[in-house]
């Protein structure tokens, strides 16, 4: 299967607030953009991926990610702000399936700076076997990828403890081997250090080099 990925990205000025232990307010927007750029670039290089749709209202992020080859769309202004991430994913999925109705669709986090194309393909190949499936994050409580094959809704339920939420929604939990880069999202300084240990993309590496990170 050739997948369409939907990547939600909040405005950069509000992104990655939990990285305040590592990066200042002035630095975090640039880090968030670097994470998203490396994520999208790696996703587009995966053999199982045909398209990437980024849902964002941030004009700089939209411009930079479009330059990498992603299709960018603004968030749905009619959506309930209280359901921001899930609403963005539903909107992005609708856009993707308007373009390619029979395409399998997967939601992918925008903060996977260590993402490896071959590992992403491994996860997506595993997802082909189930109507809906998901990959838990490295912390074991969240979700970094949620997939739906043609004929099935994505039905995202991201939020606190999204691993449990997605499991309860009927999605199958995936457990392919050797996909650490697809599971390592970055919310905190410890997450960033873990991603750096895996090996991040060039934009994140450049942004992180400007930080004084204890233990590095």
C-alpha positions in Angstrom: 0.0 0.0 0.0 1.0 3.6 -0.6 -0.1 5.7 2.4 -1.1 9.3 2.8 0.1 10.6 6.2 -1.6 13.4 8.0 0.7 15.5 10.3 -0.9 18.0 12.6 1.2 21.0 13.8 0.0 23.7 16.1 1.3 27.3 15.6 5.0 27.3 16.4 4.7 30.1 19.0 2.5 27.7 21.1 4.4 24.5 20.4 6.5 22.4 22.8 5.8 24.3 26.0 7.0 21.2 28.0 10.5 21.8 26.6 10.8 24.8 28.9 13.2 22.8 31.0 15.6 22.8 28.1 14.8 25.6 25.7 13.7 29.2 26.2 10.5 30.7 24.7 12.6 32.3 22.0 14.2 28.9 21.0 11.2 26.5 21.2 9.4 27.7 18.0 12.6 27.0 16.0 13.0 23.6 17.6 9.4 22.7 16.9 9.8 23.7 13.2 13.0 21.6 13.0 11.3 18.6 14.5 8.5 18.9 11.9 10.9 19.4 9.0 12.9 16.3 9.8 9.8 14.3 10.4 8.2 15.3 7.1 11.4 14.9 5.1 11.9 11.3 6.5 8.2 10.4 6.0 8.4 11.5 2.3 11.5 9.4 1.8 9.7 6.2 3.1 8.8 3.8 0.3 5.4 3.1 1.8 4.4 6.8 1.7 2.8 8.5 -1.2 1.8 11.9 0.2 2.0 13.9 3.4 -0.7 16.4 4.4 0.3 18.9 7.1 -2.6 20.6 8.9 -1.4 23.9 10.4 -2.3 27.5 10.7 1.3 28.6 11.1 2.3 30.4 7.8 6.1 29.8 8.3 5.6 26.1 9.0 3.3 25.8 6.1 5.8 27.4 3.7 8.8 25.4 4.9 7.0 22.1 4.9 5.5 22.7 1.5 9.0 23.4 0.2 9.9 19.8 1.3 7.0 18.4 -0.8 4.2 18.2 1.7 0.7 19.4 0.9 -0.3 22.0 3.6 -3.8 22.9 4.6 -5.1 25.2 7.4 -7.2 23.9 10.2 -10.9 23.8 9.8 -12.2 27.1 11.3 -15.5 25.5 12.2 -13.8 22.9 14.4 -14.2 23.0 18.2 -11.0 24.4 19.7 -11.3 22.0 22.6 -10.8 19.1 20.3 -7.9 20.7 18.4 -5.6 17.8 17.6 -8.4 15.3 16.8 -10.3 17.9 14.8 -7.2 18.7 12.8 -6.7 15.0 12.0 -10.3 14.5 11.0 -10.0 17.6 8.7 -6.7 16.4 7.2 -8.0 12.9 6.7 -11.0 14.4 4.8 -8.7 16.4 2.6 -6.5 13.4 1.9 -9.5 11.2 1.0 -11.0 13.8 -1.2 -7.8 13.6 -3.2 -7.4 9.9 -3.1 -10.5 8.1 -1.8 -9.0 4.7 -1.7 -5.7 5.6 0.0 -4.9 4.2 3.4 -4.4 7.1 5.8 -2.2 7.4 8.9 -1.8 10.2 11.5 1.8 10.8 12.3 3.1 13.1 15.1 5.1 16.1 14.0 7.8 15.7 16.7 9.7 12.6 15.5 13.1 14.2 14.6 14.9 10.8 14.7 12.4 9.2 12.2 13.9 6.6 9.9 12.1 6.0 6.6 12.8 2.3 6.7 11.3 2.0 10.2 8.3 4.0 9.3 7.7 1.7 6.3 8.0 -1.3 8.7 5.2 0.2 10.8 3.0 1.0 7.9 3.5 -2.5 6.4 2.3 -3.9 9.7 -0.7 -1.6 9.7 -1.9 -3.0 6.4 -3.2 -6.1 8.2 -5.8 -4.3 10.3 -8.7 -1.9 9.7 -7.4 0.5 12.4 -4.1 0.3 14.2 -1.7 2.4 16.2 1.8 2.5 17.5 2.5 3.6 21.1 5.1 6.1 22.0 8.4 5.4 23.7 6.9 6.4 27.1 4.2 3.8 26.8 1.2 6.0 27.4 0.8 8.0 24.1 0.5 7.3 20.4 2.8 8.4 17.6 1.0 6.8 14.7 -2.7 5.9 14.0 -3.6 4.1 10.8 -6.7 3.2 8.9 -6.9 1.2 5.7 -9.4 2.1 2.9 -13.0 1.9 3.9 -12.4 2.7 7.5 -12.4 5.9 9.4 -9.3 7.1 11.3 -11.4 8.0 14.3 -8.6 9.6 16.3 -8.9 9.9 20.1 -5.6 11.6 21.0 -5.3 13.2 24.4 -4.0 12.0 27.8 -3.3 8.3 27.8 -4.1 8.0 24.1 -2.6 4.5 24.0 -5.4 3.3 26.2 -7.9 5.5 24.4 -7.0 4.0 21.0 -7.0 0.5 22.3 -10.4 1.0 23.8 -11.7 2.5 20.5 -10.9 -0.9 18.8 -7.6 0.0 17.1 -5.1 -2.8 17.2 -1.8 -2.0 18.9 1.2 -2.6 16.7 4.4 -4.1 18.0 6.9 -4.4 15.1 10.5 -4.8 16.0 13.2 -2.2 15.6 11.0 0.9 15.1 12.4 3.1 18.0 12.6 6.1 15.7 8.9 6.0 15.0 8.1 5.8 18.7 10.4 8.5 20.0 8.4 11.7 20.1 9.8 14.8 21.8 7.9 16.6 24.5 10.6 17.1 27.2 14.3 17.6 27.5 14.7 13.9 28.4 12.8 13.0 25.2 15.1 15.3 23.2 18.2 13.6 24.7 16.7 10.2 23.8 16.1 11.3 20.2 19.6 12.7 19.9 20.9 9.3 21.1 19.0 7.7 18.2 20.4 10.2 15.7 18.2 13.1 14.6 17.7 14.8 11.2 20.0 17.6 10.1 17.6 20.5 11.1 17.1 19.2 14.6 20.8 18.5 15.0 21.6 22.1 14.0 18.9 23.6 16.3 19.9 21.3 19.2 23.6 22.2 18.8 22.7 25.8 19.9 21.3 24.5 23.2 23.2 23.8 26.4 21.7 20.4 27.2 22.9 18.8 30.5 24.3 15.3 29.9 25.2 16.0 26.2 
